[in-house]
């Protein structure tokens, strides 16, 4: 239950009950009916840029968005955002990247959106504070529900393996 460690006991208890009844995966499959169709880094880049243009027009440009098979869910959470500064010709150039764990290539669109919104919010707010979560909710009003359900999915993956949603 490491993915739900910060959640209230009643949520953890109901999750334990679903696991005991072997119904956690079924519950998620009933709630989310299909996987998103974003399979390439180019499609992911376009998807994230569209979100950025709708909600964060004045934020710095993003140079790269990609699925990354090297991201370990426990160590790096769900995705990573990086900011790399280099001196080029006497000027300081900053490159911003978002990487999302490859595990999320075949999940419902709501989960991918939650992760993308989370990483985009870091472009404006570096800390996980009230302003950060307000920005996440501004971009995706159901952010907290999707985050909880994604954590339930990660619990399912750890215990019984990935779920297969139709594309």
Beta strands, then each sheet from edge to edge (+ up, - down):
strand 1: 64-68
strand 2: 79-88
strand 3: 91-101
sheet 1: 1+ 3+ 2-
end
